[in-house]
Amino acid sequence: MQGALAPLRLFAAGDINVDFDLTFLAQLALFAFFIVLLKPLLFDPLLKVFEERDRCTEGAKAEAREMDKRAAELHTEYEAELEKIRRAASREREDLRAETARLEAKIMAEARQEAAKILEAGKARIAAEMDELRRELDQQAPALAIEIASKVIGREVKS
């Protein structure tokens, strides 16, 4: 060993050769100096940026979860309102069908009444015509009887 600044040799058996001398101490001092110098200038602001990014990301995620929750609530409200509207439309449709059935029944009843009146008027007219024809036939019966008898007998019959 040659003095205080002589390199320290570890593992002299040939495995690994590590020298500790003044350059190692200079490099260690420079490393510590740069850490102390760069920490407030580079590392702290960079860590703040990372923290801000994480905070914003978490905030955005929380906001997205809240928006999803609100969207689900709105969708549920929409479905409930849509179902309510469907039920109201169904009731309205059934009411309209019932009203249409009532109106159809009323129109059919009026048509039946009108048809019955027309039928009765037709029957009355036919009955009146038949009565008229019977009266005419009754008036013409003696003359027709004489005419038929004359044709059957072959000579003229007088009444």
MARBA-3410 file (N, C-alpha, C, O; in Angstrom, 1 decimal):
159
0.8,-1.2,0.0,0.0,0.0,0.0,0.9,1.2,0.0,1.9,1.3,0.7 ~ 0.5,2.1,-0.7,1.4,3.3,-0.9,0.9,4.5,-0.3,1.4,5.5,-0.9 ~ 0.2,4.8,0.4,-0.2,6.0,1.0,-1.7,6.1,1.1,-2.5,5.2,0.8 ~ -2.1,7.3,1.6,-3.5,7.5,1.9,-4.4,7.6,0.6,-5.6,7.3,0.6 ~ -3.8,8.1,-0.5,-4.6,8.3,-1.7,-4.4,7.1,-2.7,-4.9,7.1,-3.8
-3.8,6.1,-2.2,-3.6,4.9,-3.1,-5.0,4.2,-3.2,-5.8,4.2,-2.3 ~ -5.3,3.7,-4.4,-6.5,3.0,-4.6,-6.7,1.8,-3.7,-5.8,1.1,-3.4 ~ -7.9,1.7,-3.3,-8.3,0.5,-2.5,-8.7,-0.6,-3.4,-9.6,-0.4,-4.3 ~ -8.1,-1.7,-3.2,-8.4,-2.8,-4.1,-9.2,-3.9,-3.3,-8.9,-4.4,-2.3 ~ -10.4,-4.1,-4.0,-11.2,-5.2,-3.4,-11.2,-6.4,-4.3,-11.0,-6.2,-5.5
-11.4,-7.5,-3.8,-11.4,-8.7,-4.6,-10.1,-8.9,-5.4,-10.2,-9.0,-6.6 ~ -9.0,-8.8,-4.8,-7.7,-8.9,-5.5,-7.5,-10.2,-6.1,-6.5,-10.4,-6.9 ~ -8.3,-11.2,-5.9,-8.1,-12.5,-6.4,-8.5,-12.6,-7.9,-8.3,-13.7,-8.5 ~ -8.9,-11.5,-8.5,-9.1,-11.5,-10.0,-10.6,-11.5,-10.4,-10.9,-11.5,-11.5 ~ -11.4,-11.5,-9.4,-12.9,-11.6,-9.7,-13.3,-10.3,-10.3,-13.6,-10.1,-11.5
-13.4,-9.3,-9.4,-13.8,-7.9,-9.8,-12.8,-7.0,-9.3,-12.4,-7.1,-8.1 ~ -12.4,-6.0,-10.1,-11.4,-5.0,-9.7,-12.1,-3.7,-9.6,-12.4,-3.1,-10.6 ~ -12.3,-3.2,-8.4,-12.9,-1.9,-8.1,-11.9,-1.0,-7.4,-11.3,-1.4,-6.4 ~ -11.7,0.2,-8.0,-10.7,1.1,-7.5,-11.5,2.3,-6.9,-12.3,2.9,-7.5 ~ -11.2,2.6,-5.6,-11.7,3.7,-4.9,-10.6,4.7,-4.8,-9.7,4.6,-4.1
-10.7,5.8,-5.6,-9.7,6.9,-5.5,-10.4,8.2,-5.5,-11.6,8.3,-5.3 ~ -9.7,9.3,-5.8,-10.2,10.6,-5.8,-11.3,10.8,-6.9,-12.2,11.6,-6.7 ~ -11.2,10.2,-8.0,-12.2,10.4,-9.1,-13.6,9.8,-8.6,-14.6,10.4,-8.9 ~ -13.5,8.8,-7.8,-14.8,8.3,-7.3,-15.4,9.3,-6.4,-16.6,9.5,-6.4 ~ -14.6,9.9,-5.5,-15.1,10.9,-4.6,-15.5,12.1,-5.3,-16.5,12.7,-4.9
-14.8,12.5,-6.4,-15.2,13.7,-7.2,-16.6,13.4,-7.9,-17.5,14.3,-8.0 ~ -16.7,12.2,-8.4,-18.0,11.8,-9.1,-19.1,11.8,-8.0,-20.2,12.2,-8.3 ~ -18.8,11.3,-6.9,-19.9,11.3,-5.8,-20.2,12.7,-5.4,-21.4,13.0,-5.2 ~ -19.3,13.6,-5.3,-19.5,15.0,-4.9,-20.3,15.7,-6.0,-21.3,16.4,-5.7 ~ -19.9,15.4,-7.3,-20.7,16.0,-8.4,-22.1,15.5,-8.4,-23.1,16.3,-8.7
-22.3,14.2,-8.2,-23.7,13.6,-8.2,-24.5,14.3,-7.1,-25.7,14.7,-7.4 ~ -24.0,14.4,-5.9,-24.7,15.1,-4.8,-25.0,16.5,-5.1,-26.1,17.0,-4.8 ~ -24.0,17.2,-5.7,-24.2,18.6,-6.1,-25.4,18.7,-7.1,-26.2,19.6,-7.0 ~ -25.3,17.9,-8.1,-26.4,17.9,-9.1,-27.8,17.5,-8.6,-28.8,18.1,-9.0 ~ -27.8,16.6,-7.7,-29.1,16.3,-7.0,-29.6,17.5,-6.3,-30.8,17.8,-6.4
-28.7,18.1,-5.5,-29.2,19.3,-4.7,-29.6,20.4,-5.6,-30.5,21.1,-5.4 ~ -28.8,20.6,-6.7,-29.1,21.7,-7.7,-30.4,21.4,-8.5,-31.2,22.3,-8.7 ~ -30.5,20.2,-9.0,-31.6,19.8,-9.9,-32.9,19.5,-9.2,-34.0,19.6,-9.8 ~ -32.9,19.2,-7.9,-34.1,18.9,-7.2,-35.1,20.0,-7.2,-36.2,19.8,-7.6 ~ -34.7,21.2,-6.8,-35.7,22.3,-6.8,-36.0,22.8,-8.3,-37.0,23.3,-8.6
-35.0,22.7,-9.2,-35.1,23.2,-10.5,-35.9,22.2,-11.5,-36.6,22.7,-12.3 ~ -35.7,21.0,-11.3,-36.2,20.0,-12.3,-37.2,19.0,-11.6,-38.3,18.8,-12.0 ~ -36.7,18.3,-10.6,-37.4,17.2,-10.0,-38.7,17.6,-9.3,-39.8,17.1,-9.6 ~ -38.7,18.7,-8.5,-39.9,19.1,-7.8,-40.9,19.6,-8.7,-42.1,19.2,-8.6 ~ -40.6,20.5,-9.7,-41.6,20.9,-10.7,-42.2,19.7,-11.5,-43.4,19.7,-11.8
-41.3,18.8,-11.8,-41.7,17.6,-12.6,-42.7,16.8,-11.8,-43.7,16.3,-12.3 ~ -42.3,16.6,-10.5,-43.2,15.8,-9.6,-44.6,16.5,-9.4,-45.6,15.9,-9.3 ~ -44.5,17.9,-9.3,-45.8,18.6,-9.2,-46.6,18.4,-10.5,-47.8,18.3,-10.4 ~ -46.0,18.4,-11.7,-46.7,18.2,-12.9,-47.3,16.8,-12.9,-48.5,16.6,-13.3 ~ -46.6,15.8,-12.5,-47.1,14.5,-12.4,-48.3,14.4,-11.4,-49.3,13.7,-11.7
-48.1,15.0,-10.3,-49.2,15.0,-9.3,-50.4,15.7,-9.8,-51.6,15.3,-9.7 ~ -50.2,16.9,-10.5,-51.3,17.6,-11.1,-52.0,16.8,-12.2,-53.3,16.7,-12.2 ~ -51.2,16.1,-13.0,-51.8,15.2,-14.0,-52.6,14.1,-13.4,-53.7,13.8,-13.8 ~ -52.1,13.5,-12.3,-52.8,12.4,-11.6,-54.1,13.0,-11.0,-55.1,12.3,-11.1 ~ -54.0,14.2,-10.4,-55.2,14.8,-9.8,-56.2,15.1,-10.8,-57.4,14.8,-10.7
-55.8,15.6,-12.0,-56.7,15.9,-13.1,-57.3,14.6,-13.6,-58.5,14.6,-13.9 ~ -56.5,13.6,-13.8,-57.0,12.4,-14.3,-58.0,11.8,-13.4,-59.1,11.3,-13.8 ~ -57.7,11.8,-12.1,-58.6,11.2,-11.1,-59.9,12.1,-11.1,-61.0,11.5,-11.0 ~ -59.7,13.4,-11.2,-60.9,14.3,-11.2,-61.8,14.0,-12.5,-63.0,14.0,-12.4 ~ -61.1,13.8,-13.6,-61.8,13.5,-14.8,-62.5,12.1,-14.7,-63.6,12.0,-15.2
-61.8,11.2,-14.1,-62.4,9.9,-13.9,-63.7,10.0,-13.0,-64.7,9.4,-13.3 ~ -63.5,10.7,-11.9,-64.7,10.9,-11.0,-65.8,11.7,-11.7,-67.0,11.3,-11.6 ~ -65.4,12.7,-12.5,-66.5,13.4,-13.3,-67.1,12.5,-14.3,-68.3,12.5,-14.5 ~ -66.3,11.6,-14.9,-66.9,10.7,-15.9,-67.8,9.7,-15.2,-68.9,9.3,-15.7 ~ -67.4,9.2,-14.0,-68.3,8.3,-13.2,-69.6,9.0,-12.9,-70.7,8.4,-13.0
-69.5,10.3,-12.5,-70.7,11.0,-12.1,-71.6,11.2,-13.3,-72.8,11.1,-13.2 ~ -70.9,11.5,-14.5,-71.7,11.7,-15.7,-72.4,10.4,-16.1,-73.5,10.4,-16.6 ~ -71.7,9.3,-16.0,-72.3,8.0,-16.2,-73.5,7.7,-15.3,-74.5,7.2,-15.8 ~ -73.3,8.0,-14.1,-74.4,7.8,-13.1,-75.6,8.7,-13.5,-76.7,8.2,-13.5 ~ -75.3,10.0,-13.8,-76.4,10.9,-14.2,-77.1,10.4,-15.5,-78.3,10.5,-15.7
-76.2,9.9,-16.5,-76.8,9.4,-17.7,-77.7,8.2,-17.4,-78.7,8.0,-18.1 ~ -77.3,7.3,-16.5,-78.1,6.2,-16.2,-79.4,6.6,-15.5,-80.5,6.1,-15.8 ~ -79.3,7.6,-14.7,-80.6,8.2,-14.0,-81.5,8.8,-15.1,-82.7,8.6,-15.1 ~ -80.9,9.6,-16.0,-81.7,10.2,-17.1,-82.3,9.1,-18.0,-83.4,9.2,-18.4 ~ -81.5,8.0,-18.3,-82.1,7.0,-19.1,-83.2,6.3,-18.4,-84.2,6.0,-19.0
-83.1,6.1,-17.1,-84.2,5.5,-16.3,-85.4,6.4,-16.3,-86.5,5.9,-16.5 ~ -85.2,7.7,-16.1,-86.3,8.6,-16.2,-87.0,8.6,-17.6,-88.2,8.7,-17.7 ~ -86.1,8.6,-18.6,-86.6,8.6,-20.0,-87.5,7.3,-20.2,-88.6,7.4,-20.8 ~ -87.0,6.2,-19.8,-87.7,4.9,-19.9,-89.0,5.0,-19.2,-90.1,4.5,-19.7 ~ -89.0,5.5,-17.9,-90.3,5.6,-17.2,-91.2,6.5,-17.8,-92.4,6.2,-17.9
-90.8,7.7,-18.3,-91.6,8.6,-19.0,-92.2,8.0,-20.3,-93.3,8.2,-20.7 ~ -91.3,7.3,-21.0,-91.8,6.7,-22.3,-92.8,5.6,-22.0,-93.8,5.5,-22.7 ~ -92.6,4.9,-20.9,-93.6,3.9,-20.5,-95.0,4.5,-20.1,-96.0,4.0,-20.5 ~ -94.9,5.7,-19.4,-96.1,6.4,-19.1,-96.8,6.9,-20.3,-98.0,6.8,-20.4 ~ -96.0,7.4,-21.3,-96.6,7.9,-22.5,-97.2,6.7,-23.3,-98.3,6.9,-23.9
-96.6,5.6,-23.3,-97.1,4.4,-24.0,-98.5,4.0,-23.3,-99.4,3.7,-24.0 ~ -98.5,4.0,-22.0,-99.7,3.6,-21.3,-100.8,4.6,-21.7,-102.0,4.2,-21.9 ~ -100.5,5.9,-21.6,-101.5,6.9,-22.0,-102.0,6.8,-23.4,-103.2,6.9,-23.7 ~ -101.0,6.5,-24.3,-101.4,6.3,-25.7,-102.3,5.1,-25.9,-103.2,5.1,-26.7 ~ -102.0,4.0,-25.1,-102.8,2.8,-25.2,-104.2,3.1,-24.6,-105.2,2.6,-25.2
-104.3,3.8,-23.5,-105.6,4.2,-23.0,-106.4,5.0,-24.0,-107.6,4.8,-24.2 ~ -105.7,6.0,-24.6,-106.3,6.8,-25.6,-106.8,6.0,-26.8,-107.9,6.2,-27.3 ~ -106.0,5.1,-27.2,-106.3,4.2,-28.3,-107.5,3.4,-28.0,-108.5,3.2,-28.8 ~ -107.6,2.8,-26.8,-108.7,2.0,-26.3,-110.0,2.9,-26.2,-111.1,2.4,-26.6 ~ -109.8,4.1,-25.7,-111.0,5.0,-25.6,-111.5,5.3,-27.0,-112.7,5.3,-27.2
-110.6,5.5,-28.0,-111.0,5.8,-29.3,-111.7,4.6,-30.0,-112.7,4.7,-30.7 ~ -111.1,3.4,-29.7,-111.8,2.2,-30.2,-113.2,2.0,-29.6,-114.1,1.7,-30.3 ~ -113.3,2.3,-28.3,-114.6,2.2,-27.7,-115.6,3.2,-28.2,-116.7,2.9,-28.5 ~ -115.1,4.4,-28.4,-115.9,5.5,-29.0,-116.3,5.1,-30.4,-117.5,5.3,-30.8 ~ -115.4,4.6,-31.2,-115.7,4.2,-32.5,-116.7,3.0,-32.5,-117.6,3.0,-33.4
-116.6,2.1,-31.6,-117.6,1.0,-31.5,-118.9,1.5,-31.2,-119.9,1.1,-31.7 ~ -119.0,2.5,-30.2,-120.3,3.1,-29.9,-120.9,3.8,-31.1,-122.1,3.7,-31.3 ~ -120.0,4.6,-31.7,-120.5,5.3,-32.9,-121.0,4.4,-34.0,-122.0,4.6,-34.6 ~ -120.2,3.3,-34.2,-120.6,2.3,-35.2,-121.9,1.7,-34.8,-122.8,1.5,-35.7 ~ -122.1,1.3,-33.5,-123.4,0.7,-33.1,-124.5,1.7,-33.3,-125.6,1.3,-33.7
-124.3,3.0,-33.0,-125.3,4.0,-33.2,-125.7,4.1,-34.6,-126.9,4.2,-35.0 ~ -124.7,4.2,-35.5,-124.9,4.4,-36.9,-125.7,3.1,-37.4,-126.6,3.2,-38.2 ~ -125.2,1.9,-37.0,-125.9,0.7,-37.4,-127.3,0.7,-36.9,-128.2,0.2,-37.7 ~ -127.6,1.1,-35.7,-129.0,1.1,-35.2,-129.8,2.1,-36.0,-130.9,1.8,-36.4 ~ -129.3,3.3,-36.3,-130.0,4.2,-37.1,-130.2,3.7,-38.5,-131.3,3.9,-39.1
-129.2,3.0,-39.1,-129.4,2.4,-40.4,-130.5,1.3,-40.4,-131.3,1.2,-41.3 ~ -130.5,0.5,-39.3,-131.5,-0.5,-39.2,-132.9,0.1,-39.0,-133.8,-0.4,-39.7 ~ -133.0,1.2,-38.2,-134.2,1.8,-38.1,-134.7,2.4,-39.5,-135.9,2.3,-39.8 ~ -133.8,3.0,-40.2,-134.1,3.6,-41.5,-134.5,2.5,-42.4,-135.4,2.6,-43.2 ~ -133.7,1.4,-42.4,-134.1,0.2,-43.3,-135.4,-0.3,-42.9,-136.2,-0.7,-43.8
-135.7,-0.4,-41.6,-137.0,-0.9,-41.1,-138.1,0.0,-41.6,-139.2,-0.4,-42.1 ~ -137.9,1.3,-41.5,-138.9,2.3,-42.0,-139.1,2.1,-43.5,-140.3,2.1,-44.0 ~ -138.0,2.0,-44.3,-138.1,1.8,-45.7,-138.9,0.5,-46.0,-139.7,0.5,-46.9 ~ -138.5,-0.5,-45.3,-139.2,-1.8,-45.5,-140.7,-1.7,-45.2,-141.5,-2.2,-45.9 ~ -141.0,-1.1,-44.0,-142.4,-0.9,-43.7,-143.1,-0.1,-44.7,-144.2,-0.4,-45.1
-142.4,1.0,-45.2,-143.1,1.8,-46.2,-143.3,1.0,-47.5,-144.3,1.2,-48.1 ~ -142.3,0.2,-47.8,-142.4,-0.7,-49.0,-143.5,-1.7,-48.8,-144.3,-1.9,-49.8 ~ -143.6,-2.3,-47.7,-144.7,-3.2,-47.4,-146.0,-2.5,-47.5,-147.0,-3.1,-48.0 ~ -146.1,-1.3,-46.9,-147.4,-0.6,-46.9,-147.8,-0.3,-48.3,-148.9,-0.4,-48.7 ~ -146.8,0.2,-49.2,-147.1,0.5,-50.5,-147.5,-0.7,-51.3,-148.4,-0.7,-52.1
-146.8,-1.8,-51.1,-147.2,-3.1,-51.8,-148.6,-3.5,-51.3,-149.4,-3.9,-52.2 ~ -148.9,-3.4,-50.0,-150.2,-3.7,-49.5,-151.2,-2.8,-50.2,-152.3,-3.3,-50.6 ~ -150.9,-1.5,-50.3,-151.9,-0.6,-50.9,-152.1,-1.0,-52.4,-153.2,-0.9,-52.8 ~ -151.0,-1.3,-53.1,-151.1,-1.6,-54.5,-151.9,-2.9,-54.6,-152.7,-3.1,-55.5 ~ -151.7,-3.9,-53.7,-152.4,-5.1,-53.8,-153.9,-4.9,-53.5,-154.8,-5.5,-54.2
-154.2,-4.0,-52.5,-155.6,-3.7,-52.3,-156.2,-3.0,-53.5,-157.4,-3.3,-53.9 ~ -155.4,-2.1,-54.1,-155.9,-1.5,-55.4,-156.2,-2.5,-56.5,-157.2,-2.5,-57.2 ~ -155.2,-3.4,-56.6,-155.3,-4.4,-57.6,-156.5,-5.3,-57.3,-157.2,-5.7,-58.2 ~ -156.7,-5.7,-56.1,-157.9,-6.5,-55.7,-159.2,-5.8,-56.0,-160.1,-6.4,-56.5 ~ -159.2,-4.5,-55.7,-160.4,-3.7,-56.0,-160.7,-3.7,-57.5,-161.8,-4.0,-57.9
-159.6,-3.5,-58.2,-159.8,-3.5,-59.7,-160.2,-4.9,-60.2,-161.1,-5.0,-61.0 ~ -159.6,-5.9,-59.6,-159.9,-7.3,-60.0,-161.4,-7.6,-59.6,-162.1,-8.2,-60.3 ~ -161.7,-7.1,-58.3,-163.1,-7.4,-57.9,-164.1,-6.6,-58.8,-165.2,-7.2,-59.1 ~ -163.7,-5.5,-59.3,-164.6,-4.7,-60.2,-164.7,-5.4,-61.6,-165.7,-5.4,-62.3 ~ -163.5,-5.9,-62.0,-163.5,-6.6,-63.3,-163.8,-8.0,-63.3,-164.0,-8.7,-64.4
-164.0,-8.6,-62.1,-164.3,-10.1,-62.0,-165.6,-10.5,-62.7,-165.5,-11.5,-63.5 ~ -166.7,-9.8,-62.6,-167.9,-10.2,-63.3,-167.6,-10.2,-64.8,-168.0,-11.1,-65.6 ~ -167.0,-9.1,-65.3,-166.8,-9.0,-66.8,-165.8,-10.1,-67.2,-166.0,-10.7,-68.3 ~ -164.8,-10.4,-66.4,-163.8,-11.4,-66.8,-164.5,-12.8,-66.7,-164.3,-13.6,-67.6 ~ -165.4,-13.0,-65.8,-166.1,-14.3,-65.6,-166.9,-14.5,-66.9,-167.0,-15.6,-67.4
-167.6,-13.5,-67.3,-168.5,-13.6,-68.5,-167.6,-13.9,-69.7,-168.0,-14.7,-70.6 ~ -166.5,-13.2,-69.8,-165.6,-13.4,-71.0,-165.0,-14.8,-71.0,-164.9,-15.4,-72.0 ~ -164.6,-15.3,-69.8,-164.0,-16.6,-69.7,-165.1,-17.6,-70.0,-164.9,-18.6,-70.8 ~ -166.3,-17.4,-69.5,-167.4,-18.4,-69.8,-167.7,-18.4,-71.2,-167.9,-19.4,-71.8 ~ -167.7,-17.2,-71.9,-168.0,-17.2,-73.3,-166.9,-17.9,-74.1,-167.3,-18.6,-75.1
-165.7,-17.8,-73.7,-164.6,-18.5,-74.5,-164.7,-20.0,-74.2,-164.4,-20.8,-75.1 ~ -165.1,-20.4,-73.0,-165.1,-21.8,-72.7,-166.3,-22.5,-73.4,-166.2,-23.5,-74.0 ~ -167.4,-21.8,-73.4,-168.7,-22.3,-74.0,-168.6,-22.1,-75.5,-169.1,-22.9,-76.2 ~ -168.0,-21.1,-75.9,-167.9,-20.8,-77.3,-168.9,-19.9,-77.8,-169.0,-19.8,-79.0 ~ -169.8,-19.4,-76.9,-170.8,-18.4,-77.3,-170.8,-17.3,-76.3,-170.2,-17.4,-75.3
-171.5,-16.3,-76.6,-171.5,-15.2,-75.8,-172.5,-15.4,-74.6,-173.6,-15.8,-74.8 ~ -172.0,-15.0,-73.4,-172.8,-15.2,-72.2,-173.2,-13.8,-71.7,-172.3,-12.9,-71.8 ~ -174.4,-13.6,-71.3,-174.8,-12.3,-70.8,-175.0,-12.3,-69.3,-175.3,-13.4,-68.8 ~ -174.8,-11.3,-68.7,-174.8,-11.3,-67.2,-176.2,-11.1,-66.7,-176.4,-11.1,-65.5
END
